[in-house]
Amino acid sequence: MTKSDGEPAGILTDIVRAAAARMDTNDHLRLDALPWPRAVKLTEVGRAQGLVGAYYQPEARPWIQAYSEPLLIEQVGIYCRKGVASPDWSYPTDYKGLIFGNNSSFETPGHQFFTMVDAGDITLEEALTTEQNLMKVDLGRVDCYVQERLVAEKVIRDSQLDNVDFISIASEERSMVAYPKAWEGPGAKAFIKAFDAAIVEMKQDGTIEKIIAGHTAN
């Protein structure tokens, strides 16, 4: 999720709000757009009941009790400064020696990527937001950046970043709401069930498709 005028915004925000509007718990649902590391920590300790935009990573997050019905399938794209990389490169092995930006604590680039970072084959520089990372690519402060395509390309379009090229797709991931084991009881079970039902209904009646289209129209 992103922020607009201090409020949560973006595709996932609109999907969650539309689902909540179909549920009896709509009036009790509060969405906060926070830096990812803080959002993860608050969910882990139970101060937040759901982590929006989580990927299925049971080994990295054993404290998650359940994942929602996928909100959408995200294409994770590789974006580089013009002339740095080629679409026929194999990700991440062919990117050895480059400097990558990343949102703080995001695991979006994948396990093999971070193995290369740990080995010193890729240099990692983290920033808080997608906007900051893509600006660093555009200015030549980092070589590449990996992010969900709908999010990244909106920033590129809105900020007119002419020095950033889409290279290729790194992976496809199911974007879900992750619920912590710290959130228990009948209320939790009822919410999870009702939210899943709303998401399934929204897929069937075209609501999610319309939300995505509304954010991607030029």
Backbone torsions as a table, in degrees:
resi	resn	phi	psi	omega
1	MET	NA	152.7	175.8
2	THR	-119.6	-179.5	177.7
3	LYS	-119.4	143.9	172.8
4	SER	-136.8	118.7	-176.0
5	ASP	55.2	37.8	176.6
6	GLY	81.9	-2.0	-178.0
7	GLU	-111.8	150.0	176.0
8	PRO	-57.6	141.1	-178.1
9	ALA	-147.0	170.4	176.4
10	GLY	111.8	177.2	-176.0
11	ILE	-61.6	-49.9	-177.4
12	LEU	-64.0	-39.1	176.9
13	THR	-58.3	-47.2	-178.5
14	ASP	-66.5	-35.6	177.7
15	ILE	-65.7	-46.3	-179.4
16	VAL	-63.8	-42.6	-179.9
17	ARG	-65.9	-38.8	178.3
18	ALA	-66.0	-37.4	177.2
19	ALA	-66.8	-43.2	-179.3
20	ALA	-62.6	-32.8	-180.0
21	ALA	-65.5	-20.0	179.1
22	ARG	-93.9	0.6	-175.5
23	MET	-113.7	156.2	178.0
24	ASP	-67.1	-19.2	-175.8
25	THR	-91.4	10.3	-173.9
26	ASN	-52.9	-43.6	-175.7
27	ASP	-68.4	-17.4	-175.7
28	HIS	-102.2	0.8	-177.5
29	LEU	-90.7	126.9	176.4
30	ARG	-122.6	131.0	178.0
31	LEU	-107.9	133.3	174.6
32	ASP	-124.9	133.0	173.5
33	ALA	-95.5	110.4	-175.2
34	LEU	-124.0	159.3	170.0
35	PRO	-53.9	137.8	-172.7
36	TRP	-52.4	-45.8	-179.4
37	PRO	-58.7	-39.5	179.3
38	ARG	-69.3	-41.4	178.7
39	ALA	-60.9	-42.7	178.7
40	VAL	-62.3	-46.8	-177.0
41	LYS	-64.6	-43.7	179.7
42	LEU	-62.3	-36.7	178.2
43	THR	-70.6	-42.0	-178.9
44	GLU	-58.4	-40.2	-177.0
45	VAL	-90.2	-0.1	175.1
46	GLY	88.5	6.2	176.8
47	ARG	-78.4	-19.0	168.3
48	ALA	-121.4	140.5	-174.7
49	GLN	-90.6	-11.3	179.6
50	GLY	-154.1	144.8	177.9
51	LEU	-110.9	107.3	-175.5
52	VAL	-81.3	132.3	178.4
53	GLY	91.9	15.5	-179.3
54	ALA	-77.9	146.1	171.4
55	TYR	-98.0	161.4	-179.9
56	TYR	-74.7	105.7	-178.3
57	GLN	-140.2	70.2	-174.2
58	PRO	-62.1	-32.1	-179.8
59	GLU	-73.4	-37.9	-179.5
60	ALA	-75.7	-28.5	-176.6
61	ARG	-132.6	71.9	-178.7
62	PRO	-67.6	-10.3	-179.2
63	TRP	-82.4	-1.1	178.2
64	ILE	-84.6	129.1	-179.9
65	GLN	-90.1	-29.4	-176.4
66	ALA	-161.8	154.6	174.2
67	TYR	-116.5	147.8	178.5
68	SER	-75.4	170.0	164.6
69	GLU	-54.0	134.8	-179.7
70	PRO	-54.2	132.7	177.4
71	LEU	-74.5	-37.8	175.0
72	LEU	-167.6	163.2	174.9
73	ILE	-94.2	119.6	-177.0
74	GLU	-96.4	135.2	169.7
75	GLN	-92.8	120.2	179.4
76	VAL	-91.2	117.2	-174.9
77	GLY	-104.3	155.9	174.7
78	ILE	-103.6	125.7	-179.4
79	TYR	-121.4	129.9	-177.6
80	CYS	-133.8	159.0	172.2
81	ARG	-63.3	144.1	-177.2
82	LYS	-51.8	132.9	176.3
83	GLY	84.9	-0.2	-176.1
84	VAL	-86.4	-40.4	-172.0
85	ALA	-135.5	166.2	-178.5
86	SER	-121.2	144.5	179.2
87	PRO	-59.2	-21.9	-179.1
88	ASP	-88.9	4.2	176.7
89	TRP	-69.9	146.0	174.9
90	SER	-87.7	128.2	-178.6
91	TYR	-96.5	134.6	-1.2
92	PRO	-97.6	1.3	-168.8
93	THR	-60.1	-38.0	-177.7
94	ASP	-76.5	-4.8	-179.6
95	TYR	-95.6	13.4	179.3
96	LYS	-56.4	135.2	178.3
97	GLY	91.8	-5.9	-178.5
98	LEU	-93.1	164.0	177.2
99	ILE	-104.9	124.1	-179.3
100	PHE	-111.0	141.1	166.6
101	GLY	-87.9	159.4	177.1
102	ASN	-159.3	145.0	172.0
103	ASN	-66.8	138.4	-174.4
104	SER	-50.6	122.4	177.0
105	SER	69.5	3.7	176.1
106	PHE	-67.3	138.6	177.4
107	GLU	-104.8	13.0	-177.4
108	THR	-54.0	-39.3	-177.3
109	PRO	-64.8	-16.1	174.3
110	GLY	99.4	160.9	-174.2
111	HIS	-62.0	-45.2	-177.6
112	GLN	-63.7	-36.0	176.6
113	PHE	-59.2	-48.8	-176.9
114	PHE	-71.4	-26.0	172.1
115	THR	-63.2	-40.6	177.4
116	MET	-68.3	-35.2	175.8
117	VAL	-62.7	-47.0	-179.7
118	ASP	-61.8	-31.6	-179.6
119	ALA	-82.6	-5.7	-179.2
120	GLY	83.4	10.6	-178.8
121	ASP	-83.6	-22.7	175.1
122	ILE	-129.8	137.2	176.4
123	THR	-95.2	134.8	-176.4
124	LEU	-116.7	129.9	173.3
125	GLU	-125.6	119.4	-175.0
126	GLU	-99.9	146.2	173.6
127	ALA	-135.0	168.9	-173.3
128	LEU	-75.8	-35.3	-169.0
129	THR	-127.0	162.3	174.1
130	THR	-62.1	-40.7	179.8
131	GLU	-59.2	-45.2	-179.2
132	GLN	-64.0	-43.3	-178.2
133	ASN	-66.5	-44.0	-179.8
134	LEU	-68.7	-32.6	175.3
135	MET	-64.7	-37.9	178.1
136	LYS	-65.6	-37.1	175.0
137	VAL	-63.6	-48.1	-176.9
138	ASP	-59.9	-35.9	-177.6
139	LEU	-87.9	-4.3	178.8
140	GLY	82.6	15.6	179.6
141	ARG	-81.3	-26.5	168.8
142	VAL	-132.5	162.3	-177.0
143	ASP	-85.8	-42.7	-171.6
144	CYS	-145.6	170.4	-178.1
145	TYR	-157.3	140.5	-179.0
146	VAL	-114.8	124.8	-178.0
147	GLN	-158.3	159.8	176.7
148	GLU	-58.3	136.0	-168.3
149	ARG	-65.6	-43.1	-177.6
150	LEU	-61.9	-40.6	179.5
151	VAL	-67.7	-50.3	-176.0
152	ALA	-63.1	-44.4	-173.6
153	GLU	-73.0	-25.5	173.1
154	LYS	-66.7	-42.9	178.9
155	VAL	-64.2	-44.7	179.5
156	ILE	-59.6	-43.0	-178.9
157	ARG	-68.6	-48.6	-176.3
158	ASP	-67.5	-35.3	-177.0
159	SER	-93.2	-2.3	178.7
160	GLN	53.4	54.9	-179.6
161	LEU	-87.7	93.1	-172.1
162	ASP	-80.3	-10.8	-176.5
163	ASN	-101.5	13.7	-178.8
164	VAL	-114.6	126.5	178.7
165	ASP	-112.6	139.5	167.1
166	PHE	-75.7	129.0	-177.1
167	ILE	-98.7	-57.4	-178.8
168	SER	-168.8	175.9	178.3
169	ILE	-90.0	126.6	178.4
170	ALA	-82.0	-38.7	-178.3
171	SER	-168.7	169.9	169.7
172	GLU	-119.9	132.7	-174.5
173	GLU	-131.6	145.6	173.2
174	ARG	-83.3	121.4	178.9
175	SER	-93.9	121.4	-171.1
176	MET	-133.3	176.3	167.1
177	VAL	-100.2	126.7	178.7
178	ALA	-101.1	131.3	-178.5
179	TYR	-108.2	132.7	-176.0
180	PRO	-81.6	153.5	175.1
181	LYS	-62.5	-23.8	-179.7
182	ALA	-68.7	-14.6	177.8
183	TRP	-100.3	108.8	-173.0
184	GLU	-126.5	174.5	172.7
185	GLY	101.2	172.3	-178.1
186	PRO	-59.3	-35.5	-179.5
187	GLY	-64.0	-39.4	178.8
188	ALA	-65.3	-46.9	-179.0
189	LYS	-62.6	-40.2	-179.6
190	ALA	-66.5	-41.2	-179.9
191	PHE	-64.3	-47.6	-177.9
192	ILE	-58.5	-43.3	-179.8
193	LYS	-65.9	-45.2	-177.9
194	ALA	-68.3	-37.6	179.4
195	PHE	-65.1	-44.0	177.8
196	ASP	-59.6	-42.8	-179.8
197	ALA	-62.1	-39.8	179.7
198	ALA	-66.3	-40.8	179.7
199	ILE	-65.1	-43.5	178.2
200	VAL	-60.0	-44.6	179.4
201	GLU	-61.7	-40.7	-179.5
202	MET	-67.9	-31.6	174.6
203	LYS	-68.2	-41.2	-176.5
204	GLN	-70.8	-35.9	-176.8
205	ASP	-94.4	3.9	174.5
206	GLY	86.9	4.9	-177.4
207	THR	-62.7	-45.3	-178.6
208	ILE	-64.2	-41.6	177.9
209	GLU	-59.3	-39.7	179.6
210	LYS	-68.4	-38.1	178.5
211	ILE	-62.7	-46.1	179.2
212	ILE	-61.2	-45.0	-179.5
213	ALA	-61.1	-37.4	179.7
214	GLY	-65.2	-26.8	-179.5
215	HIS	-91.7	-17.7	-174.9
216	THR	-106.8	-7.2	178.8
217	ALA	-66.5	135.5	179.9
218	ASN	-77.1	NA	NA
